[in-house]
Amino acid sequence: FVSSQVEILDWETKKQLCFLDKVEPNATIREIRLMFHKLYPRWYPARQSIKLDPKGKSLRDEEILQHLPVGTTATLYLKDLGPQIGWTTVFLIEYTGPLFIYFLFYFRMTFVYGLDERFTSSPHPVVNLACICHSFHYIKRLIETVFVHRFSRGTMPLRNIVKNCLYYWGFAAWLAYYINHPLYTPPSYGKKQINFAVIMFLLCEAGNFSIHVALSDLRRNGSKTCKIPYPTKNPFTWLFYFVSCPNYTYEVGTWISFTIMTQCVPVGLFTFLCFIQMTIWAKDKHCTYLREFKDYPSHRMPIIPFLL
């Protein structure tokens, strides 16, 4: 094989950052990242975005140089993604916060509601139930982060962790403040409404967990390539027949049931914002499936069967 040359330019200024000589034609983008890292140690591979075009999308690690539309001298563009943090660490930080923040309000800390003895406990059983459900949700997320999730990308920009924590931690505090407030009133339809919501909550949590396990199984061999998810023998995964991202469908269902259980306006607003964000993520994932796979099931919708 004739060795290749790789010129790496800054994606904004077009200034040459380095020139790699005698690169094997079968070298992968990952190997090129490592070569660049040796020359510029502060730009470790995770913060490098290598592109064929300055405005194009990033090349995948497994792509091979000789299979790209380049000549013997390849011109690539580098975008610095900034300091990175691992996804596992991200999720552990994001989900641990709401778990403990909620307890500050549930246990009626004196600096929250005051010193009045009437404020130290709630007479409504639904408040205890809400705490159990909220805690269960985030404990489940932490367990999935450690034992279930397999990430196609290992890191995310460090700057995003502040924004994400403000979102999760802030809403957890807002919800907990009103649900555990001394003036909180239970749902209008009492036990019937609460029992219905609890059943719905548990079914959605089971469904969400089942989907995460099914998606994890697609990457069991360590592969990072995109694959079409299909239903398994587990009935909770049959939602794959109708939507591309049933994990988001179940997640929204979880928060809808929590809204019904608590009948609390801030919870409803949080659920609505969750639905908007997850719809955006689901549409992006759905478009990726359609773009990557010509045989992708045409009847699937992103998040809501037959509608959206």
Sequence and secondary structure as in RCSB ss.txt:
>XXXX:A:sequence
FVSSQVEILDWETKKQLCFLDKVEPNATIREIRLMFHKLYPRWYPARQSIKLDPKGKSLRDEEILQHLPVGTTAT
LYLKDLGPQIGWTTVFLIEYTGPLFIYFLFYFRMTFVYGLDERFTSSPHPVVNLACICHSFHYIKRLIETVFVHR
FSRGTMPLRNIVKNCLYYWGFAAWLAYYINHPLYTPPSYGKKQINFAVIMFLLCEAGNFSIHVALSDLRRNGSKT
CKIPYPTKNPFTWLFYFVSCPNYTYEVGTWISFTIMTQCVPVGLFTFLCFIQMTIWAKDKHCTYLREFKDYPSHR
MPIIPFLL
>XXXX:A:secstr
   EEEEEEETTT  EEEEEEEE TT BHHHHHHHHHHH TTS GGGEEEESSTTS    TT BGGGSS  SEEE
EEEEE  SEEEHHHHHHHHHHHHHHHHHHHHTT HHHH S GGGSS S HHHHHHHHHHHHHHHHHHHHHHHT  
 SSSEEETHHHHHHHHHHHHHHHHHHHHHT TT    TTHHHHHHHHHHHHHHHHHHHHHHHHHHHHTTTTS  S
       SSGGGGGGGTBS HHHHHHHHHHHHHHHHHT HHHHHHHHHHHHHHHHHHHHHHHHHHHH TT  TT 
BSSSTTT 
